[in-house]
Amino acid sequence: MRTLLRFSYLLFIFFTSCGNTATKKADAGEKEEKAIENKVETKSESKVILFFGNSLTAGMGLDPNEAFPALIQEKVDSLQLPYKVVNAGLSGETTASGKNRLGWVLNADIEVFVLELGANDGLRGISLEETRGNLQEIIDVVQEKNPNTTIILAGMQIPPNMGQDYTSEFKDIFPDLATKNNVGLIPFLLEDVAGNPELNQPDGIHPTAEGQKIIANNIWPIIAEIINE
């Protein structure tokens, strides 16, 4: 019970803080968006694995090389596979804002699209129908842009601040959409990391470099199965 409460508290602060950062630092966000756009364009001639998410994906508080997308790149390179990983994480991202910036991210020919959004919606109490609808629209746009792109949906969980029904239904959004759209699923991105002070930075919010390694290990089997086909 103590671990669950600690996880709930940390996760609540984490996503609330992400939202506040995005609101207060709009100029920084625009620069971050531009940097992501440049990375997508630079890698457009290679097979691209694109991680589209919030500050978990961005690796807030760490060197970019310590964030899990960079760790996935290391695994890819060690196997000498012809893929380039793009970190398209943006701090404070919601499903609505992600949907709005999706167009220019898809300028590259993306082989694998990892969708890691939704938790900020849950912690803000955004309607489950809106969150589900936005995620579905993102999936639809990616599939329309390139029907050959493989989509992986990263599952997330939230503490029961909004009530047990909301929390349970929020958790179900991700496996439901994965099944409906026949896309891949990471059951819980923060498995074995959330709520563990040894795997989070001093603020108790963002994963450490070691925590990011665990996240990468949570993701890698799903990525590996796809790119090894």
Accessible surface in RSA format (square Angstrom, percent):
REM  Atomic radii and reference values for relative SASA: ProtOr
REM  Chains: A
REM  Algorithm: Lee & Richards
REM  Probe-radius: 1.40
REM  Slices: 20
REM RES _ NUM      All-atoms   Total-Side   Main-Chain    Non-polar    All polar
REM                ABS   REL    ABS   REL    ABS   REL    ABS   REL    ABS   REL
RES MET A   1   168.11  87.1 121.88  80.7  46.23 110.1 117.07  99.5  51.04  67.6
RES ARG A   2   206.19  86.6 198.70 101.3   7.49  17.8  77.06 105.3 129.13  78.3
RES THR A   3    81.78  58.2  80.61  81.7   1.18   2.8  51.05  68.6  30.73  46.5
RES LEU A   4    95.44  53.2  90.97  65.1   4.47  11.2  94.12  66.1   1.33   3.6
RES LEU A   5   111.17  61.9 107.12  76.6   4.04  10.2 107.43  75.4   3.74  10.1
RES ARG A   6    94.46  39.7  87.19  44.4   7.27  17.3  40.42  55.2  54.04  32.8
RES PHE A   7    23.12  11.6  23.12  14.3   0.00   0.0  23.12  14.0   0.00   0.0
RES SER A   8    13.53  11.4  12.89  17.2   0.65   1.5  12.08  25.7   1.46   2.0
RES TYR A   9   136.65  63.8 130.32  74.1   6.33  16.5  98.27  73.9  38.38  47.3
RES LEU A  10    24.85  13.8  24.47  17.5   0.38   0.9  24.68  17.3   0.17   0.5
RES LEU A  11     6.28   3.5   4.09   2.9   2.20   5.5   5.93   4.2   0.35   0.9
RES PHE A  12    72.46  36.2  72.46  44.9   0.00   0.0  72.46  43.9   0.00   0.0
RES ILE A  13    46.38  26.4  44.59  33.2   1.79   4.3  46.20  33.3   0.18   0.5
RES PHE A  14     3.22   1.6   3.22   2.0   0.00   0.0   3.22   2.0   0.00   0.0
RES PHE A  15     1.20   0.6   0.08   0.0   1.12   2.9   0.15   0.1   1.05   3.0
RES THR A  16    52.59  37.4  46.23  46.9   6.35  15.1  48.14  64.7   4.45   6.7
RES SER A  17    29.75  25.1  25.81  34.4   3.94   9.1  23.49  50.0   6.26   8.8
RES CYS A  18     0.00   0.0   0.00   0.0   0.00   0.0   0.00   0.0   0.00   0.0
RES GLY A  19     5.48   6.8   0.00   N/A   5.48   6.8   5.10  14.0   0.38   0.9
RES ASN A  20    72.33  49.9  71.65  69.2   0.68   1.6   9.14  22.0  63.19  61.1
RES THR A  21    41.87  29.8  37.10  37.6   4.77  11.4  23.35  31.4  18.52  28.0
RES ALA A  22    41.82  38.4  23.44  36.2  18.37  41.8  31.01  43.7  10.80  28.6
RES THR A  23   111.22  79.1  85.74  86.9  25.47  60.7  68.72  92.3  42.50  64.2
RES LYS A  24   167.17  81.6 130.63  80.2  36.54  87.0  86.42  77.8  80.75  86.0
RES LYS A  25   122.78  59.9 115.71  71.0   7.07  16.8  66.22  59.6  56.56  60.2
RES ALA A  26    59.88  55.1  50.45  77.9   9.42  21.4  55.32  77.9   4.56  12.1
RES ASP A  27   105.17  73.7 102.60 102.1   2.57   6.1  30.06  70.8  75.11  74.9
RES ALA A  28    52.31  48.1  44.26  68.3   8.05  18.3  46.80  65.9   5.51  14.6
RES GLY A  29    21.77  26.8   0.00   N/A  21.77  26.8  21.08  57.8   0.69   1.5
RES GLU A  30   112.88  64.8 106.09  80.3   6.79  16.2  37.35  72.2  75.53  61.7
RES LYS A  31   154.82  75.5 145.52  89.3   9.30  22.1  92.67  83.4  62.15  66.2
RES GLU A  32    54.63  31.4  48.84  37.0   5.79  13.8  29.42  56.9  25.21  20.6
RES GLU A  33    56.77  32.6  56.39  42.7   0.38   0.9   5.35  10.3  51.43  42.0
RES LYS A  34   116.07  56.6 113.72  69.8   2.35   5.6  73.83  66.4  42.25  45.0
RES ALA A  35    50.01  46.0  44.17  68.2   5.83  13.3  48.71  68.6   1.30   3.4
RES ILE A  36     3.57   2.0   3.57   2.7   0.00   0.0   3.57   2.6   0.00   0.0
RES GLU A  37    39.51  22.7  39.51  29.9   0.00   0.0   0.50   1.0  39.01  31.8
RES ASN A  38    69.03  47.6  67.35  65.1   1.67   4.0  23.76  57.2  45.26  43.7
RES LYS A  39    77.18  37.7  74.83  45.9   2.35   5.6  51.57  46.4  25.62  27.3
RES VAL A  40     0.27   0.2   0.27   0.2   0.00   0.0   0.27   0.2   0.00   0.0
RES GLU A  41    87.71  50.4  75.18  56.9  12.53  29.8  29.21  56.5  58.49  47.8
RES THR A  42   112.72  80.2  82.17  83.3  30.55  72.8  68.39  91.9  44.34  67.0
RES LYS A  43    54.83  26.7  51.35  31.5   3.47   8.3  20.21  18.2  34.62  36.9
RES SER A  44    44.62  37.7  32.83  43.8  11.79  27.2  15.42  32.8  29.20  40.9
RES GLU A  45   175.41 100.7 135.20 102.3  40.21  95.7  57.18 110.6 118.23  96.5
RES SER A  46    41.80  35.3  31.07  41.5  10.73  24.7  13.89  29.6  27.91  39.1
RES LYS A  47    96.06  46.9  89.12  54.7   6.94  16.5  53.18  47.9  42.88  45.7
RES VAL A  48     0.00   0.0   0.00   0.0   0.00   0.0   0.00   0.0   0.00   0.0
RES ILE A  49     0.00   0.0   0.00   0.0   0.00   0.0   0.00   0.0   0.00   0.0
RES LEU A  50     0.00   0.0   0.00   0.0   0.00   0.0   0.00   0.0   0.00   0.0
RES PHE A  51     0.74   0.4   0.74   0.5   0.00   0.0   0.74   0.5   0.00   0.0
RES PHE A  52     0.00   0.0   0.00   0.0   0.00   0.0   0.00   0.0   0.00   0.0
RES GLY A  53     0.00   0.0   0.00   N/A   0.00   0.0   0.00   0.0   0.00   0.0
RES ASN A  54     0.15   0.1   0.15   0.1   0.00   0.0   0.00   0.0   0.15   0.1
RES SER A  55     1.63   1.4   0.00   0.0   1.63   3.8   0.00   0.0   1.63   2.3
RES LEU A  56     1.76   1.0   0.80   0.6   0.96   2.4   1.76   1.2   0.00   0.0
RES THR A  57     0.05   0.0   0.05   0.0   0.00   0.0   0.00   0.0   0.05   0.1
RES ALA A  58    23.81  21.9   8.45  13.0  15.36  34.9   9.99  14.1  13.82  36.6
RES GLY A  59     3.06   3.8   0.00   N/A   3.06   3.8   0.44   1.2   2.62   5.9
RES MET A  60    46.74  24.2  35.12  23.2  11.62  27.7  33.99  28.9  12.75  16.9
RES GLY A  61    62.50  77.1   0.00   N/A  62.50  77.1  29.51  81.0  32.99  73.9
RES LEU A  62    38.07  21.2  15.62  11.2  22.45  56.4  21.09  14.8  16.98  45.7
RES ASP A  63    75.55  52.9  63.76  63.5  11.79  27.9  27.01  63.6  48.54  48.4
RES PRO A  64    98.28  71.6  94.39  86.0   3.89  14.1  95.17  78.6   3.11  19.3
RES ASN A  65   106.82  73.7 102.92  99.5   3.89   9.4  22.15  53.3  84.67  81.8
RES GLU A  66    65.35  37.5  63.04  47.7   2.32   5.5  21.58  41.7  43.78  35.7
RES ALA A  67     0.00   0.0   0.00   0.0   0.00   0.0   0.00   0.0   0.00   0.0
RES PHE A  68     1.19   0.6   1.19   0.7   0.00   0.0   1.19   0.7   0.00   0.0
RES PRO A  69     1.26   0.9   1.26   1.1   0.00   0.0   1.26   1.0   0.00   0.0
RES ALA A  70    26.13  24.0  17.27  26.6   8.87  20.2  23.45  33.0   2.68   7.1
RES LEU A  71    21.77  12.1  20.81  14.9   0.96   2.4  20.81  14.6   0.96   2.6
RES ILE A  72     0.00   0.0   0.00   0.0   0.00   0.0   0.00   0.0   0.00   0.0
RES GLN A  73    30.29  16.9  30.29  22.1   0.00   0.0  27.97  59.5   2.32   1.8
RES GLU A  74   102.21  58.7  95.35  72.1   6.86  16.3  40.60  78.5  61.61  50.3
RES LYS A  75    58.51  28.5  55.43  34.0   3.08   7.3  24.21  21.8  34.30  36.5
RES VAL A  76     0.00   0.0   0.00   0.0   0.00   0.0   0.00   0.0   0.00   0.0
RES ASP A  77    75.45  52.9  62.46  62.2  12.99  30.7  29.09  68.5  46.36  46.2
RES SER A  78    87.80  74.2  49.43  66.0  38.37  88.4  51.59 109.9  36.21  50.7
RES LEU A  79    95.01  52.9  74.50  53.3  20.50  51.5  78.70  55.3  16.31  43.9
RES GLN A  80   164.40  91.9 132.76  97.0  31.64  75.3  43.80  93.2 120.60  91.5
RES LEU A  81    40.91  22.8  32.01  22.9   8.90  22.4  32.38  22.7   8.53  22.9
RES PRO A  82    88.53  64.5  70.18  64.0  18.35  66.7  86.24  71.2   2.29  14.2
RES TYR A  83    17.28   8.1  13.72   7.8   3.56   9.3   2.27   1.7  15.00  18.5
RES LYS A  84    88.49  43.2  88.49  54.3   0.00   0.0  39.01  35.1  49.48  52.7
RES VAL A  85    12.53   8.2   2.21   2.0  10.32  24.9   2.21   1.9  10.32  28.0
RES VAL A  86     0.32   0.2   0.00   0.0   0.32   0.8   0.32   0.3   0.00   0.0
RES ASN A  87    22.79  15.7  19.69  19.0   3.09   7.5  12.19  29.3  10.59  10.2
RES ALA A  88     0.00   0.0   0.00   0.0   0.00   0.0   0.00   0.0   0.00   0.0
RES GLY A  89     2.95   3.6   0.00   N/A   2.95   3.6   0.00   0.0   2.95   6.6
RES LEU A  90    12.87   7.2  12.87   9.2   0.00   0.0  12.87   9.0   0.00   0.0
RES SER A  91    19.43  16.4  13.07  17.4   6.37  14.7   6.04  12.9  13.39  18.8
RES GLY A  92     6.57   8.1   0.00   N/A   6.57   8.1   0.66   1.8   5.91  13.2
RES GLU A  93     5.44   3.1   3.93   3.0   1.51   3.6   1.47   2.9   3.96   3.2
RES THR A  94    12.25   8.7  12.25  12.4   0.00   0.0   6.01   8.1   6.23   9.4
RES THR A  95     0.00   0.0   0.00   0.0   0.00   0.0   0.00   0.0   0.00   0.0
RES ALA A  96    34.18  31.4  34.18  52.7   0.00   0.0  34.18  48.1   0.00   0.0
RES SER A  97    43.79  37.0  38.51  51.4   5.28  12.2  40.01  85.2   3.78   5.3
RES GLY A  98     0.00   0.0   0.00   N/A   0.00   0.0   0.00   0.0   0.00   0.0
RES LYS A  99    62.28  30.4  51.75  31.8  10.53  25.1  24.47  22.0  37.82  40.3
RES ASN A 100   122.74  84.6  87.32  84.4  35.42  85.3  30.14  72.5  92.60  89.5
RES ARG A 101    10.41   4.4   8.50   4.3   1.91   4.5  10.41  14.2   0.00   0.0
RES LEU A 102     2.56   1.4   2.56   1.8   0.00   0.0   2.56   1.8   0.00   0.0
RES GLY A 103    48.27  59.5   0.00   N/A  48.27  59.5  37.72 103.5  10.55  23.6
RES TRP A 104    60.35  24.2  54.41  26.3   5.94  14.0  45.12  24.1  15.23  24.7
RES VAL A 105     0.00   0.0   0.00   0.0   0.00   0.0   0.00   0.0   0.00   0.0
RES LEU A 106     6.89   3.8   5.92   4.2   0.97   2.4   5.93   4.2   0.95   2.6
RES ASN A 107    85.73  59.1  53.71  51.9  32.02  77.1  18.88  45.4  66.85  64.6
RES ALA A 108     8.06   7.4   0.00   0.0   8.06  18.3   1.00   1.4   7.06  18.7
RES ASP A 109    96.46  67.6  84.84  84.4  11.61  27.5  35.22  82.9  61.24  61.1
RES ILE A 110     4.82   2.7   3.12   2.3   1.70   4.1   3.12   2.2   1.70   4.6
RES GLU A 111    66.44  38.1  64.30  48.6   2.14   5.1   7.27  14.1  59.17  48.3
RES VAL A 112     0.02   0.0   0.02   0.0   0.00   0.0   0.02   0.0   0.00   0.0
RES PHE A 113     0.45   0.2   0.45   0.3   0.00   0.0   0.45   0.3   0.00   0.0
RES VAL A 114     1.86   1.2   1.86   1.7   0.00   0.0   1.86   1.6   0.00   0.0
RES LEU A 115     0.30   0.2   0.30   0.2   0.00   0.0   0.30   0.2   0.00   0.0
RES GLU A 116     6.20   3.6   5.90   4.5   0.30   0.7   3.61   7.0   2.58   2.1
RES LEU A 117     4.37   2.4   0.00   0.0   4.37  11.0   1.88   1.3   2.48   6.7
RES GLY A 118     0.02   0.0   0.00   N/A   0.02   0.0   0.00   0.0   0.02   0.0
RES ALA A 119     1.76   1.6   1.12   1.7   0.64   1.5   1.12   1.6   0.64   1.7
RES ASN A 120     0.23   0.2   0.00   0.0   0.23   0.6   0.23   0.6   0.00   0.0
RES ASP A 121     0.84   0.6   0.84   0.8   0.00   0.0   0.00   0.0   0.84   0.8
RES GLY A 122     0.08   0.1   0.00   N/A   0.08   0.1   0.08   0.2   0.00   0.0
RES LEU A 123    11.97   6.7   3.68   2.6   8.29  20.8   3.74   2.6   8.23  22.1
RES ARG A 124   112.45  47.2  79.51  40.5  32.94  78.4  47.09  64.4  65.36  39.6
RES GLY A 125    32.40  40.0   0.00   N/A  32.40  40.0   7.15  19.6  25.25  56.6
RES ILE A 126    41.38  23.5  34.72  25.9   6.66  16.1  41.38  29.8   0.00   0.0
RES SER A 127    54.00  45.6  41.79  55.8  12.21  28.1  41.60  88.6  12.40  17.4
RES LEU A 128    23.22  12.9  21.39  15.3   1.83   4.6  21.65  15.2   1.58   4.2
RES GLU A 129   135.78  78.0 124.60  94.3  11.18  26.6  70.87 137.1  64.91  53.0
RES GLU A 130    83.88  48.2  73.30  55.5  10.58  25.2  31.15  60.2  52.73  43.1
RES THR A 131     0.47   0.3   0.47   0.5   0.00   0.0   0.00   0.0   0.47   0.7
RES ARG A 132    84.10  35.3  84.10  42.9   0.00   0.0  37.86  51.7  46.24  28.0
RES GLY A 133    30.23  37.3   0.00   N/A  30.23  37.3  29.64  81.3   0.59   1.3
RES ASN A 134     8.00   5.5   7.78   7.5   0.21   0.5   0.00   0.0   8.00   7.7
RES LEU A 135     0.00   0.0   0.00   0.0   0.00   0.0   0.00   0.0   0.00   0.0
RES GLN A 136    26.39  14.8  26.39  19.3   0.00   0.0  21.61  46.0   4.78   3.6
RES GLU A 137    81.40  46.7  80.70  61.1   0.70   1.7  26.48  51.2  54.93  44.8
RES ILE A 138     0.10   0.1   0.10   0.1   0.00   0.0   0.10   0.1   0.00   0.0
RES ILE A 139     0.44   0.2   0.03   0.0   0.41   1.0   0.44   0.3   0.00   0.0
RES ASP A 140    66.40  46.5  61.89  61.6   4.52  10.7  25.99  61.2  40.42  40.3
RES VAL A 141    59.49  39.1  59.04  53.4   0.45   1.1  59.17  51.4   0.32   0.9
RES VAL A 142     1.89   1.2   1.59   1.4   0.30   0.7   1.59   1.4   0.30   0.8
RES GLN A 143    62.63  35.0  59.54  43.5   3.09   7.4  20.47  43.6  42.15  32.0
RES GLU A 144   146.85  84.3 119.77  90.6  27.08  64.5  51.12  98.9  95.72  78.2
RES LYS A 145   125.34  61.1  95.07  58.3  30.27  72.1  52.25  47.0  73.09  77.9
RES ASN A 146    32.61  22.5  31.39  30.3   1.22   2.9  14.50  34.9  18.11  17.5
RES PRO A 147   108.66  79.2  82.11  74.8  26.56  96.5  83.59  69.0  25.08 155.9
RES ASN A 148   130.25  89.8 107.86 104.2  22.39  53.9  29.66  71.4 100.59  97.2
RES THR A 149    11.83   8.4   1.42   1.4  10.40  24.8   0.26   0.4  11.56  17.5
RES THR A 150    49.70  35.4  44.48  45.1   5.23  12.5  24.63  33.1  25.07  37.9
RES ILE A 151     4.27   2.4   1.05   0.8   3.22   7.8   1.05   0.8   3.22   8.7
RES ILE A 152     0.08   0.0   0.08   0.1   0.00   0.0   0.08   0.1   0.00   0.0
RES LEU A 153     0.01   0.0   0.01   0.0   0.00   0.0   0.01   0.0   0.00   0.0
RES ALA A 154     2.57   2.4   0.54   0.8   2.03   4.6   0.54   0.8   2.03   5.4
RES GLY A 155     1.06   1.3   0.00   N/A   1.06   1.3   0.88   2.4   0.18   0.4
RES MET A 156     8.54   4.4   6.97   4.6   1.56   3.7   6.97   5.9   1.56   2.1
RES GLN A 157    45.10  25.2  44.99  32.9   0.10   0.2   5.99  12.8  39.11  29.7
RES ILE A 158     6.84   3.9   0.63   0.5   6.22  15.0   0.63   0.5   6.22  16.9
RES PRO A 159     2.71   2.0   0.00   0.0   2.71   9.8   1.98   1.6   0.73   4.5
RES PRO A 160    56.79  41.4  44.84  40.9  11.95  43.4  45.12  37.3  11.67  72.5
RES ASN A 161    92.88  64.1  53.57  51.8  39.32  94.7  20.02  48.2  72.86  70.4
RES MET A 162    78.77  40.8  51.58  34.1  27.19  64.7  33.03  28.1  45.73  60.6
RES GLY A 163    33.62  41.5   0.00   N/A  33.62  41.5  32.11  88.1   1.50   3.4
RES GLN A 164   128.36  71.8 121.80  89.0   6.55  15.6  59.63 126.9  68.73  52.1
RES ASP A 165   112.07  78.5 107.82 107.3   4.25  10.1  28.52  67.1  83.56  83.3
RES TYR A 166    35.07  16.4  30.73  17.5   4.34  11.3  32.96  24.8   2.11   2.6
RES THR A 167    20.95  14.9  20.80  21.1   0.15   0.4  20.80  27.9   0.15   0.2
RES SER A 168    61.04  51.6  55.16  73.6   5.87  13.5  30.59  65.1  30.45  42.7
RES GLU A 169    92.57  53.1  91.55  69.3   1.02   2.4  33.57  64.9  58.99  48.2
RES PHE A 170     0.28   0.1   0.28   0.2   0.00   0.0   0.28   0.2   0.00   0.0
RES LYS A 171   104.46  51.0 102.92  63.1   1.54   3.7  52.20  47.0  52.26  55.7
RES ASP A 172    62.63  43.9  62.63  62.3   0.00   0.0  10.51  24.7  52.12  52.0
RES ILE A 173     0.40   0.2   0.40   0.3   0.00   0.0   0.40   0.3   0.00   0.0
RES PHE A 174     0.74   0.4   0.74   0.5   0.00   0.0   0.74   0.4   0.00   0.0
RES PRO A 175    52.15  38.0  50.91  46.4   1.25   4.5  51.50  42.5   0.65   4.0
RES ASP A 176    66.09  46.3  58.66  58.4   7.44  17.6  16.22  38.2  49.88  49.7
RES LEU A 177     1.84   1.0   1.80   1.3   0.04   0.1   1.84   1.3   0.00   0.0
RES ALA A 178     6.71   6.2   5.12   7.9   1.59   3.6   5.50   7.7   1.21   3.2
RES THR A 179   114.92  81.7  92.99  94.3  21.92  52.2  73.87  99.2  41.05  62.1
RES LYS A 180   149.66  73.0 112.54  69.1  37.12  88.4  82.26  74.0  67.40  71.8
RES ASN A 181    25.31  17.5  10.26   9.9  15.05  36.2   7.16  17.2  18.15  17.5
RES ASN A 182   141.07  97.3 117.74 113.8  23.33  56.2  30.11  72.5 110.95 107.2
RES VAL A 183    21.96  14.5   3.70   3.3  18.26  44.0   9.77   8.5  12.18  33.0
RES GLY A 184    24.53  30.3   0.00   N/A  24.53  30.3  20.06  55.1   4.47  10.0
RES LEU A 185    50.56  28.2  35.36  25.3  15.20  38.2  35.36  24.8  15.20  40.9
RES ILE A 186     1.57   0.9   1.57   1.2   0.00   0.0   1.57   1.1   0.00   0.0
RES PRO A 187   102.19  74.5  86.73  79.1  15.46  56.2  88.93  73.4  13.25  82.4
RES PHE A 188    21.95  11.0  18.50  11.5   3.45   9.0  18.50  11.2   3.45   9.9
RES LEU A 189     0.76   0.4   0.76   0.5   0.00   0.0   0.76   0.5   0.00   0.0
RES LEU A 190     8.08   4.5   7.73   5.5   0.36   0.9   7.73   5.4   0.36   1.0
RES GLU A 191    85.00  48.8  84.59  64.0   0.41   1.0  28.95  56.0  56.05  45.8
RES ASP A 192   102.51  71.8  76.91  76.5  25.60  60.5  29.56  69.6  72.95  72.8
RES VAL A 193     0.66   0.4   0.60   0.5   0.06   0.1   0.60   0.5   0.06   0.2
RES ALA A 194    26.90  24.7   4.87   7.5  22.02  50.1  10.38  14.6  16.52  43.8
RES GLY A 195     2.33   2.9   0.00   N/A   2.33   2.9   0.55   1.5   1.78   4.0
RES ASN A 196    51.75  35.7  51.07  49.4   0.68   1.6  11.04  26.6  40.71  39.3
RES PRO A 197    79.96  58.3  64.97  59.2  14.99  54.5  67.43  55.7  12.53  77.9
RES GLU A 198   149.60  85.9 123.93  93.8  25.67  61.1  48.50  93.8 101.10  82.5
RES LEU A 199    24.48  13.6  24.48  17.5   0.00   0.0  24.48  17.2   0.00   0.0
RES ASN A 200    13.47   9.3   5.80   5.6   7.67  18.5   0.14   0.3  13.34  12.9
RES GLN A 201    25.90  14.5  22.57  16.5   3.34   7.9   7.40  15.7  18.50  14.0
RES PRO A 202   147.92 107.8 105.04  95.7  42.88 155.9 118.63  97.9  29.28 182.0
RES ASP A 203    75.13  52.6  44.79  44.6  30.34  71.7  41.77  98.3  33.36  33.3
RES GLY A 204    17.14  21.1   0.00   N/A  17.14  21.1  16.97  46.6   0.17   0.4
RES ILE A 205    25.18  14.3  16.36  12.2   8.82  21.2  16.36  11.8   8.82  23.9
RES HIS A 206    12.04   6.6  12.04   8.4   0.00   0.0   9.92  10.2   2.12   2.5
RES PRO A 207     5.46   4.0   5.17   4.7   0.28   1.0   5.17   4.3   0.28   1.8
RES THR A 208    30.67  21.8  30.45  30.9   0.22   0.5  30.36  40.8   0.31   0.5
RES ALA A 209    27.66  25.4  25.29  39.0   2.37   5.4  25.29  35.6   2.37   6.3
RES GLU A 210    93.61  53.7  92.73  70.2   0.88   2.1  41.73  80.7  51.87  42.4
RES GLY A 211     0.00   0.0   0.00   N/A   0.00   0.0   0.00   0.0   0.00   0.0
RES GLN A 212     1.98   1.1   1.98   1.4   0.00   0.0   0.00   0.0   1.98   1.5
RES LYS A 213    97.99  47.8  96.45  59.2   1.54   3.7  55.50  50.0  42.49  45.3
RES ILE A 214    47.29  26.9  47.13  35.1   0.15   0.4  47.29  34.1   0.00   0.0
RES ILE A 215     0.00   0.0   0.00   0.0   0.00   0.0   0.00   0.0   0.00   0.0
RES ALA A 216     1.00   0.9   1.00   1.5   0.00   0.0   1.00   1.4   0.00   0.0
RES ASN A 217    82.50  56.9  72.46  70.0  10.05  24.2  23.93  57.6  58.58  56.6
RES ASN A 218    37.79  26.1  21.39  20.7  16.40  39.5  11.41  27.5  26.38  25.5
RES ILE A 219     0.16   0.1   0.16   0.1   0.00   0.0   0.16   0.1   0.00   0.0
RES TRP A 220    40.99  16.5  40.99  19.8   0.00   0.0  19.77  10.5  21.22  34.4
RES PRO A 221    81.47  59.4  69.51  63.4  11.95  43.4  75.59  62.4   5.88  36.5
RES ILE A 222    37.74  21.5  36.71  27.3   1.03   2.5  37.47  27.0   0.26   0.7
RES ILE A 223     0.00   0.0   0.00   0.0   0.00   0.0   0.00   0.0   0.00   0.0
RES ALA A 224    14.25  13.1  14.23  22.0   0.02   0.1  14.25  20.1   0.00   0.0
RES GLU A 225   117.98  67.7 107.23  81.1  10.75  25.6  39.39  76.2  78.59  64.2
RES ILE A 226    35.68  20.3  28.28  21.1   7.39  17.8  28.28  20.4   7.39  20.1
RES ILE A 227    14.22   8.1   0.17   0.1  14.05  33.9   1.47   1.1  12.75  34.6
RES ASN A 228    93.89  64.7  59.74  57.7  34.15  82.2  27.08  65.2  66.81  64.6
RES GLU A 229   167.94  96.4  97.98  74.1  69.96 166.6  66.89 129.4 101.05  82.5
END  Absolute sums over single chains surface
CHAIN  1 A    10638.1       8759.5       1878.5       5624.4       5013.7
END  Absolute sums over all chains
TOTAL         10638.1       8759.5       1878.5       5624.4       5013.7
